[in-house]
């Protein structure tokens, strides 16, 4: 459904040139990757709640929607901030795994796992990460973003295609 077309992915990889031996490539982001205080709607095949920690685990065809951001994955775990009371839970971490695809109006990303920390406003994606921004593509093994500053970094055999026209 929200997964990028495999043929498109292969075509982008075929066009991508290997990055020179470098630790990573800096990336700039807008607000579209930030999870904010608005409602997060999650649909899935199953939901399991850990009564001890209060964490919610969704599995099977997971789709999470917040504003214009869509996250699809095989599984999604929501961890809540300590000290929150029933009815006023605040999500502190969101962990998506298994074919994670995230789409916003400005970006599309894929990875094997994604971890958002709402407390520190960071996003870390690992495992065959691919980022599309407009006609530009960037891939690597690990992506880390500071969502407050909008700065990101891709590491692990970085490959990129940058359109200059």
Residue pairs with C-beta under 8 A, 6 or more apart in sequence:
1 63
1 72
2 63
2 70
2 72
2 101
2 103
3 72
3 99
3 101
3 110
4 101
4 108
4 110
4 130
4 132
9 110
9 130
12 130
12 132
12 137
12 161
13 139
13 159
15 137
15 161
16 137
16 139
16 159
16 160
16 161
17 159
17 160
17 161
18 157
18 159
19 25
19 157
19 158
19 159
19 160
22 158
23 155
24 140
24 153
24 154
24 155
24 158
25 138
25 140
25 153
25 154
25 158
25 160
26 151
26 152
26 153
27 131
27 138
27 143
27 145
27 151
27 152
27 153
27 154
28 150
28 151
28 152
29 106
29 107
29 145
29 147
29 150
29 151
29 152
30 106
30 150
31 150
32 68
32 69
32 104
32 105
32 106
32 107
33 69
33 102
33 104
33 107
33 123
33 145
33 147
34 121
34 147
35 66
35 69
35 91
35 94
35 116
35 118
36 66
36 67
38 66
38 67
39 66
40 64
40 65
40 66
40 78
40 91
41 64
41 65
41 66
42 58
42 62
42 63
42 64
42 65
42 76
42 78
43 61
43 62
43 63
44 58
44 59
44 60
44 61
44 62
44 63
44 76
45 59
45 60
45 61
46 58
46 59
46 60
47 56
47 57
47 58
48 56
48 57
48 59
49 55
49 56
49 57
50 56
50 57
53 79
53 80
54 80
54 89
55 77
55 78
55 79
55 80
56 77
56 78
57 75
57 76
57 77
57 78
58 64
58 75
58 76
58 77
58 78
59 74
59 75
59 76
60 74
60 75
62 71
62 72
62 73
62 74
62 75
62 76
62 96
63 70
63 71
63 72
64 70
64 71
64 72
64 73
64 76
64 94
64 96
65 71
68 104
68 105
69 102
69 103
69 104
70 102
70 103
70 104
71 96
71 100
71 101
71 102
71 114
72 99
72 100
72 101
72 102
73 96
73 97
73 98
73 99
73 100
73 101
73 114
74 97
74 98
74 99
75 96
75 97
75 98
76 94
76 95
76 96
76 97
77 93
77 94
77 95
77 96
77 97
78 91
78 93
78 94
79 91
79 92
79 93
79 94
79 95
80 89
80 90
80 91
80 92
81 89
81 90
81 91
81 92
81 119
82 92
84 90
90 118
91 118
92 117
92 118
92 119
93 115
93 116
93 117
93 118
93 119
94 114
94 115
94 116
94 118
95 113
95 114
95 115
95 116
96 102
96 113
96 114
96 115
97 112
97 113
97 114
98 112
98 113
99 110
99 112
100 109
100 110
100 111
100 112
100 113
100 114
100 125
101 108
101 109
101 110
102 108
102 109
102 110
102 114
103 109
106 133
107 131
107 132
107 133
108 131
108 132
109 125
109 129
109 130
109 131
109 132
109 143
110 128
110 129
110 130
111 125
111 126
111 127
111 128
111 129
111 130
111 143
112 126
112 127
112 128
113 125
113 126
113 127
114 123
114 124
114 125
114 126
115 123
115 124
115 125
116 122
116 123
117 123
121 146
121 147
121 148
122 144
122 145
122 146
122 147
123 143
123 144
123 145
123 147
123 152
124 142
124 143
124 144
124 145
125 142
125 143
125 144
126 141
126 142
126 143
127 141
128 139
128 141
129 139
129 140
129 141
129 142
129 143
129 154
130 137
130 138
130 139
131 137
131 138
131 139
131 143
131 154
134 163
135 163
136 160
136 161
136 162
136 163
137 160
137 161
138 154
138 158
138 159
138 160
138 161
139 154
139 158
139 159
139 160
140 154
140 155
140 156
140 157
140 158
140 159
141 155
141 156
141 157
142 154
142 155
142 156
143 152
143 153
143 154
143 155
144 152
144 153
144 155
145 151
145 152
145 153
146 152
